[in-house]
Amino acid sequence: MTGAELMLCAVEVAGQRFGLDTRKVREVIGDCPIQRVPLSPPYIAGVVTYRGEVLTTVSLRVVLGMEPAKKGSESCVLVLDGDLNWEGSAEQFGLQVDGVGGVVPVAEDLLRANPPALSEVYRAICLAAYRAQGGLLVQLDSEELKPVRLAKRLAPRPLVTSGTNNLPKERGAA
């Protein structure tokens, strides 16, 4: 290996391996109760309590277009650091995955760009790929997995109809 080395926290979702920059992983909580939030979007697994704080937790399975984890199935929650908030502290959120496989050192010059045929969501959240001993390891962008970013990217798009306006008319309008 040559060049700078990147340390990735290996996670697994439905048999696929992904990696997150260890500098963004605060802690692995392990199997913990996730409280579902009514009326939340499907990619929000719920909330978890972490050191007295309530963390919004994203389901990586759902973000990737897979079925959510079944109730009672084993999963882990990683606590990830986001951007600094207005108080100067890092915004944290949870990421629900099927399992954690440890830390994988990767030479940055061995990371390969994403293929152009990826879906919009995969292009946004996947930074690069690395051919590891256990198969392909895809590096994820933790910033793009933040709930606020996903809300913008995965929000339902308005239905567009050609030539008609289906909105109700204002009162008094002719």
PLY file of the C-alpha trace (Angstrom):
ply
format ascii 1.0
element vertex 174
property float x
property float y
property float z
element edge 173
property int vertex1
property int vertex2
end_header
0.00 0.00 0.00
1.13 3.50 -0.79
-0.19 6.92 0.13
-2.49 7.88 2.95
-4.44 5.23 4.80
-8.11 5.56 5.64
-9.68 3.64 8.51
-13.21 2.42 7.74
-15.68 0.96 10.22
-17.09 -2.04 8.32
-20.85 -2.58 8.61
-23.16 -5.10 6.99
-26.65 -4.70 5.58
-28.42 -7.66 3.97
-25.10 -9.39 3.26
-23.54 -6.31 1.66
-20.47 -4.66 3.20
-20.13 -0.93 3.65
-17.56 1.24 5.38
-17.79 4.52 7.29
-14.88 6.80 8.09
-13.97 5.99 11.71
-13.44 9.70 12.40
-17.24 10.13 12.04
-18.21 7.11 14.19
-18.63 8.15 17.80
-19.73 4.79 19.20
-21.40 1.47 18.37
-24.36 1.02 20.69
-25.13 -2.53 19.64
-28.59 -4.00 19.90
-30.76 -1.36 21.57
-34.48 -0.61 21.58
-35.51 1.76 18.81
-38.72 3.65 19.46
-40.68 4.19 16.23
-41.89 7.77 15.65
-45.45 8.06 14.32
-45.80 9.74 10.91
-42.03 9.73 10.33
-40.71 8.88 6.86
-39.88 5.20 6.25
-36.10 5.76 6.29
-36.31 6.93 9.92
-36.06 3.75 12.01
-37.04 5.76 15.09
-35.22 7.27 18.04
-32.78 5.83 20.58
-31.59 7.16 23.90
-27.86 7.81 23.95
-26.20 9.26 27.05
-29.36 11.11 28.04
-29.96 12.48 24.54
-32.56 11.35 22.02
-31.01 10.50 18.65
-32.91 10.28 15.40
-31.91 6.94 13.86
-31.78 6.25 10.12
-32.36 2.76 8.71
-29.59 2.07 6.19
-31.67 -0.82 4.82
-34.54 1.50 3.86
-32.23 4.19 2.45
-30.75 1.50 0.18
-34.23 0.47 -0.99
-34.43 -2.75 1.04
-37.10 -3.99 3.42
-36.77 -2.58 6.96
-35.29 -4.83 9.63
-37.87 -7.21 11.04
-38.99 -6.62 14.60
-36.87 -8.70 16.92
-34.06 -9.19 14.38
-30.55 -8.34 15.48
-29.26 -4.95 14.49
-26.75 -2.36 15.70
-26.91 1.39 15.95
-23.84 3.47 15.22
-23.70 6.97 16.65
-22.35 9.26 13.93
-21.12 12.83 14.19
-22.51 15.37 11.78
-21.78 19.03 11.19
-21.35 21.52 13.99
-24.59 23.13 15.16
-25.11 26.76 16.13
-23.73 26.02 19.63
-20.47 24.68 18.20
-21.08 21.02 19.11
-21.42 18.17 16.61
-24.93 17.12 15.67
-25.22 13.37 16.22
-27.58 10.82 14.72
-27.95 7.05 14.74
-27.50 4.65 11.83
-29.19 1.25 12.09
-27.27 -1.59 10.39
-27.44 -5.38 10.56
-23.95 -5.78 12.04
-20.52 -4.27 12.56
-17.38 -6.05 11.37
-14.56 -4.01 12.85
-12.09 -1.51 11.45
-10.61 -1.99 7.97
-7.49 -0.02 6.95
-7.67 1.04 3.29
-5.04 2.82 1.23
-6.79 5.86 -0.25
-5.18 5.22 -3.65
-6.93 1.81 -3.79
-10.42 3.32 -3.49
-12.26 3.34 -6.83
-14.88 5.83 -8.02
-18.52 4.81 -8.23
-19.71 3.37 -11.54
-21.93 5.83 -13.44
-24.91 3.44 -13.56
-25.73 3.82 -9.85
-29.12 5.17 -8.81
-29.38 8.77 -7.59
-29.48 7.71 -3.94
-26.49 5.36 -4.25
-24.49 8.08 -6.07
-25.21 10.49 -3.22
-24.39 8.23 -0.26
-21.58 6.10 -1.72
-18.16 7.76 -2.00
-16.03 4.95 -3.40
-15.49 1.19 -3.48
-12.58 -0.97 -2.32
-11.97 -4.59 -3.26
-11.19 -6.16 0.13
-10.41 -9.77 1.07
-14.03 -10.48 2.00
-15.41 -8.91 -1.19
-16.38 -5.38 -2.15
-16.44 -2.72 0.59
-18.37 0.42 -0.36
-17.44 3.60 1.48
-20.48 5.59 2.63
-20.70 9.36 3.04
-21.97 9.91 6.59
-22.84 13.54 5.80
-25.31 12.39 3.12
-26.88 9.93 5.58
-27.89 12.69 7.99
-31.67 12.81 8.44
-31.90 16.42 7.21
-30.04 15.56 3.98
-32.15 12.44 3.42
-35.33 14.47 3.93
-34.36 16.64 0.97
-33.19 13.75 -1.20
-35.94 11.22 -0.44
-38.92 13.57 -0.10
-41.86 12.58 -2.26
-41.86 14.58 -5.46
-45.05 16.43 -6.38
-47.21 14.83 -9.03
-47.03 16.88 -12.21
-49.93 16.78 -14.62
-49.63 18.31 -18.05
-51.84 21.25 -18.89
-54.14 21.14 -15.87
-54.08 22.74 -12.48
-55.70 20.49 -9.92
-55.33 22.98 -7.08
-58.51 24.36 -5.51
-59.40 27.87 -6.63
-59.19 30.72 -4.15
-62.49 32.07 -2.79
-63.84 34.89 -4.86
-61.73 33.97 -7.89
-63.57 33.76 -11.17
0 1
1 2
2 3
3 4
4 5
5 6
6 7
7 8
8 9
9 10
10 11
11 12
12 13
13 14
14 15
15 16
16 17
17 18
18 19
19 20
20 21
21 22
22 23
23 24
24 25
25 26
26 27
27 28
28 29
29 30
30 31
31 32
32 33
33 34
34 35
35 36
36 37
37 38
38 39
39 40
40 41
41 42
42 43
43 44
44 45
45 46
46 47
47 48
48 49
49 50
50 51
51 52
52 53
53 54
54 55
55 56
56 57
57 58
58 59
59 60
60 61
61 62
62 63
63 64
64 65
65 66
66 67
67 68
68 69
69 70
70 71
71 72
72 73
73 74
74 75
75 76
76 77
77 78
78 79
79 80
80 81
81 82
82 83
83 84
84 85
85 86
86 87
87 88
88 89
89 90
90 91
91 92
92 93
93 94
94 95
95 96
96 97
97 98
98 99
99 100
100 101
101 102
102 103
103 104
104 105
105 106
106 107
107 108
108 109
109 110
110 111
111 112
112 113
113 114
114 115
115 116
116 117
117 118
118 119
119 120
120 121
121 122
122 123
123 124
124 125
125 126
126 127
127 128
128 129
129 130
130 131
131 132
132 133
133 134
134 135
135 136
136 137
137 138
138 139
139 140
140 141
141 142
142 143
143 144
144 145
145 146
146 147
147 148
148 149
149 150
150 151
151 152
152 153
153 154
154 155
155 156
156 157
157 158
158 159
159 160
160 161
161 162
162 163
163 164
164 165
165 166
166 167
167 168
168 169
169 170
170 171
171 172
172 173
